[in-house]
Amino acid sequence: QFGDRNRQRLSAQAQDDVTFQSLGLTDEMFDITKRMDWNVPTAVQRLSIPAVLEMEHGNSASSLWCEGPTGSGKTGGFALPLLQILINGRKRNYSSDRQ
């Protein structure tokens, strides 16, 4: 269900219009993509990044499966949003501990 909805949304957008930030990554994660010289998200990343980010809020399925050839962006498509979720959780916990 999520994949179908996301595919429809992405097919309506030109590939060049999709950025890592438009997929929901923070500026911090966007800086990482720039340092890695990733300019435009791959098809796998355009589908997986928003799906993983939605899992944090319980708005999506609890599991996600993806396949693609080597170099298709699978690792980045999962690692970037997971790192963002972990960093955001740590920041929330740190700020609540300080109050």
Disulfide bonds with the S-S distance in Angstrom:
none
